[in-house]
Amino acid sequence: MARFLPALRPAGPAPTVGNGGETASRSLVRLAFWRLRRTWGLLSLTALGLLAAVMIICTVPLYSALTLSLGLQEAFHSQPQSADILVQSSAEQLSVSGLSHASALLDQEFQRLLGSYLSTANLSIVTPPVPLLDTQTQIVSGSEVQLVAEPAASLATHASLLTGRFPQATLPAPTADILEIALSSQEASQLKARPGSTFTVQFAYVEIPTQRIVYNVTLRVVGIFSPHTDPSFWQGATFTASPRGVSDGQQLGLQSTFLTTTESLLALFDRFGQQTHGLVLEEPFTLSWLYRIDPQKASISDLHLLFANIDQVESEVVNNPGLNTPPLIEHLQVNLPSDALQEFYDQMNTATIPLFSLVTLVMALVLFFIAIMTDLLIDRQSEAVAILRSRGASRLQVAGMFFLQALLLAMLALVGGPLLAIALVLSLAHVSLPDSGQLTQQLLISQPVQTLFSLGGYALAATLVGLLTMAFTIGRATRSDVLALRREAARTSQAPLWQRLHLDVVAALLMLPGYGMAFYLTHSNVLDAHTRLILLAPLTLLGAVLLIIAGLLLLLRLLPLMLTAAAHLAAGRRGLAPLLALAQMARAPRQSLRMTLLLALATACLLFTQVLLASQVQRSDDSSAFQVGADFSGAFLQPHAPNELATLTAAYRRLPGVLSASLGHATTLSGGGTQNLSIALRAVDAETFTRTARWTRADSAVPLPTLMQALVAARKRAIVAHVIPAIVDVNAARSLQIQPDQTFTLNSSDGQISLAFQDVATVDAIPTIVSSSLPSGSSSDDIPAGGVLIDYRTYVSVLQSQLQQAFVAQAAPLNYAWLRTVDDGSQLAALRQQLSKGALALSPLLDRRSLRAGLLRAPLYLDLIGVLTIGATSALLLALFGSLTASWLSVRRRLTAFAVLRALGSSPGQLAATLAWEQLLIYVFALTLGIGLGALFSWLSVPTLVFTATSGNAPAAASSGAFYVAQSMPPVQLAIPAWLPTIPALLLGLFILALGMMMRTVSRPAVSYVLRVSED
């Protein structure tokens, strides 16, 4: 080491390279690398922690982008209209040049704002129904024809040709009034037409009231086709021939839809317009420009910008004077994509709140590991630091040596972190996202350099935070000289910084307003469901974290006092090992505190993570059962009379795979002081509902059989008193302001029915009813203010005592069914087919098993689970490695003390007992503290962090407001994994491993060598 010291002497002139000396900076670098060779093990662990921090912070946005992009693709494919922007207008004249100019203006606006997201535009023209002439007499028949004109180039993509060919883009004859058309197979059969057949239709131009010119257009059939399912492209046309109806007792004829090309239709009516000299069409045509968002071009990161540009293009198109040119273009309007895309965007924003909150906690744990490893690294080199300080090195020079090492680790993490993140995301996608191969190729593999650059900001931020953490630890640890270092190693005399700043008190004071605000938002009605959901999770999480920090710091403040008291108690008992262990821990508790914190936080992290994962899976079970109410449920296609209850129940019961069936009535009534509250009503057959329905503990603490028995037992009394016993959910009780056993009134929407109900039981939730006593946040969301469950037979009997029989059949028909089924896959597949069509069909058909599978595969759910697993696993492994390293270094620093004990006659067994007592106290306290912290944190925060996805046509997916309400309905239940008792076994194995390492370190060197080397 001496060859590094001349450059560190402060006395004398600064050496120069020309004199053969070394500059201070060069000497500092050489010293840093020399120490690097001696402490590579600790530096490797520190580098591992910093690398993990960068990897986690890069994995989160990358994996989230992948899963959310997958969810975006599903949102596009589940509802194709979610990718459509439709510009429509009316046209009383058609002009090729005029429409070409209008199309150019539209293309210019769309390309300027949405060009990078759009596929090719499509102009279609739909005529009003026009009269069809009789082929024999050439007079107007009772039938009508509507023409749908699409670009010729797009017909083969959206239809399958069966016979003949598609219409061409040009007219068959430039001067003849002939159009080529294609018919669907159903229309060809109904009209007895084939390629070569002709029809004649009439179009009229008018100048009201003086002039009317009629053109007879011949429609020549050139092909028979089958349209693909694409309602937006075909403008809702079904291409079927159907009866028009009856007028004055006579059949009017057929209504048909024929297909032609936009180009030929424009050419024909452009000629008509030139011939009529300013007359307009008697019935205007509908012009439609269809712009489609290409799902492959829409990135999840651009979704916010996409919505903003869509709103802007709507405003600019509607207000463009060049697109308001009557009679060619008038009444222009822009139809935006369906709400599916906006609902997915809202769900994504809701899910990312707990996601990034959890990532912040994991990052804090990783940074704590980095700080401890840096502290251990400096402790490991305390002797070298003391010698350097005693030989004239300044604290800045010593700190610079460590900072250079930290800077080297930061550079390695900055380069390696994003690469590991990409590899980790690819592995996760292969395991948890089997359907994301194409998306993974597009986002990660095809452009690796661009992906790395996109992660540069995250990697740099994580590296800087880790570097600042290490710099702070280095600056704090290098302030002492050799005397102070040795004094602190023997007996701690200086209180930690957090004790001097009273951070435990500060955390407790900050926790109070956080929890107060969260409690106020939870139990008040001042916020709508959306705003409440957004604010509740971060506030609750912040309050829980501050509470944990305050309690943890308070325990750490009391731990030295507890160790000292325990040492005094041990001094009065036989046995030297407990006394030595407690005395050492009480005199210098810093090392014990660090190990205890690492193990406690690792245990708490493991417990919290597993409770959250188990609760998320349990939430999928509870949510699917709640939204369906049974194994299958749904509404009838046609309502049935109440007297068909037994017959229909038996019919459903006879279906293969059905174990039990229960029928009833689902409707909505009005209640409250002004009768303006919407209350969902479910009238069920109480005698069969118990065997059929699926109620979980999240729905009601009282078992369902007990509830149904109460409804059946009160049936006779209810019929006499005209008061229907009802089971009320908490939202209805809160909205209607009713107490148990209180009577309340509900009315039908038309006011013809007014019924009295008695609250015989209050439950947390009633399956199939997504209700909320809070405002939904959107005027378009029809969320009931509560739900009521009654017995259907009682309901019908009370109505029959007040109303006529025919009116009862209209007011309380059988319109809903619940089914309990077997778990056999083949029988379930056949049952789904039977329940989708026929006399016993249910629409929409809600399937509990399919819904649960969809919830578990939801991209937003997979995003939360994947990121949580990555972060928690990394933090846990780092904490376990850190505890082993701290144990090993603790023994190495006390080799002299153990050598003295061995020289005084202590046996290896006594040394092992001392180390065992010391480690046992640390592990027991860490286990107790970790379980307590994990359980408390889970109890406080898991109910607000569990995410409820949506799938299919379930009630929670009905609207954005229903989605927000479904996050807390039914109430979230905590689930404890069955394997959590293995945590003590894990710590026991770690304890044995650490004890073995410590014993090997103590017994390996000779006593004489240790004492001789350790003398100054």
Sequence and secondary structure as in RCSB ss.txt:
>XXXX:A:sequence
MARFLPALRPAGPAPTVGNGGETASRSLVRLAFWRLRRTWGLLSLTALGLLAAVMIICTVPLYSALTLSLGLQEA
FHSQPQSADILVQSSAEQLSVSGLSHASALLDQEFQRLLGSYLSTANLSIVTPPVPLLDTQTQIVSGSEVQLVAE
PAASLATHASLLTGRFPQATLPAPTADILEIALSSQEASQLKARPGSTFTVQFAYVEIPTQRIVYNVTLRVVGIF
SPHTDPSFWQGATFTASPRGVSDGQQLGLQSTFLTTTESLLALFDRFGQQTHGLVLEEPFTLSWLYRIDPQKASI
SDLHLLFANIDQVESEVVNNPGLNTPPLIEHLQVNLPSDALQEFYDQMNTATIPLFSLVTLVMALVLFFIAIMTD
LLIDRQSEAVAILRSRGASRLQVAGMFFLQALLLAMLALVGGPLLAIALVLSLAHVSLPDSGQLTQQLLISQPVQ
TLFSLGGYALAATLVGLLTMAFTIGRATRSDVLALRREAARTSQAPLWQRLHLDVVAALLMLPGYGMAFYLTHSN
VLDAHTRLILLAPLTLLGAVLLIIAGLLLLLRLLPLMLTAAAHLAAGRRGLAPLLALAQMARAPRQSLRMTLLLA
LATACLLFTQVLLASQVQRSDDSSAFQVGADFSGAFLQPHAPNELATLTAAYRRLPGVLSASLGHATTLSGGGTQ
NLSIALRAVDAETFTRTARWTRADSAVPLPTLMQALVAARKRAIVAHVIPAIVDVNAARSLQIQPDQTFTLNSSD
GQISLAFQDVATVDAIPTIVSSSLPSGSSSDDIPAGGVLIDYRTYVSVLQSQLQQAFVAQAAPLNYAWLRTVDDG
SQLAALRQQLSKGALALSPLLDRRSLRAGLLRAPLYLDLIGVLTIGATSALLLALFGSLTASWLSVRRRLTAFAV
LRALGSSPGQLAATLAWEQLLIYVFALTLGIGLGALFSWLSVPTLVFTATSGNAPAAASSGAFYVAQSMPPVQLA
IPAWLPTIPALLLGLFILALGMMMRTVSRPAVSYVLRVSED
>XXXX:A:secstr
 GGGSGGG  SSS   TTTT   HHHHHHHHHHHHHHHSHHHHHHHHHHHHHHHHHHHHHHHHHHHHHHHHHHHH
HHHSGGGGEEEEEEEESS  HHHHHHHHHHHHHHHHHHHTTTB   EEEEE   EEEE TTT SEEEEEEEEEEE
 HHHHHHHEEEEEE    SS SSTTS EEEEEEEHHHHHHHT  TT EEEEEEEEEETTTEEEEEEEEEEEEEEE
EE S TTTTTT     EE  EETTEE  EEEEEEEEHHHHHHHHHHHHHHHTT EESS EEEEEEEEB TTT  G
GGHHHHHHHHHHHHHHHHT GGG BTTTBEEEEEE   HHHHHHHHHHHHHHHHHHHHHHHHHHHHHHHHHHHHH
HHHHHTHHHHHHHHHTT  HHHHHHHHHHHHHHHHHHHHHHHHHHHHHHHHHHHHHH TT HHHHIIIIIS HHH
HHHHTHHHHHHHHHHHHHHHHHHHHHHTS  HHHHHHHHHS  S  HHHHTTHHHHHHHHHHHHHHHHHHHHH S
SS HHHHHHHHHHHHHHHHHHHHHHHHHHHHHHHHHHHHHHHHHHHTSS HHHHHHHHHHHHSHHHHHHHHHHHH
HHHHHHHHHHHHHHHHHHHHHHHHHHHHSSSEEEEEEEEE GGGHHHHHHHHHTSTTEEEEEEEEEEEEEESTTS
 EEEEEEEE HHHHHHH    TTT SS HHHHHHHHHHTHHHHHHHTEEEEEEEHHHHHHHT  TT EEEEE TT
SS EEEEEEEEEES  TT    SS  S TT    S EEEEEHHHHHHHHHHHS HHHHHHHS EEEEEEEE   H
HHHHHHHHHTTSSTT BSS EEHHHHHHHHHT HHHHHHHHHHHHHHHHHHHHHHHHHHHHHHHHHHHTHHHHHH
HHHTT  HHHHHHHHHHHHHHHHHHHHHHHHHHHHHHHHHHHHHH      TT GGGS HHHHHHHTSSS     
  TTTTHHHHHHHHHHHHHHHHHHHHHHSS HHHHHHHH  
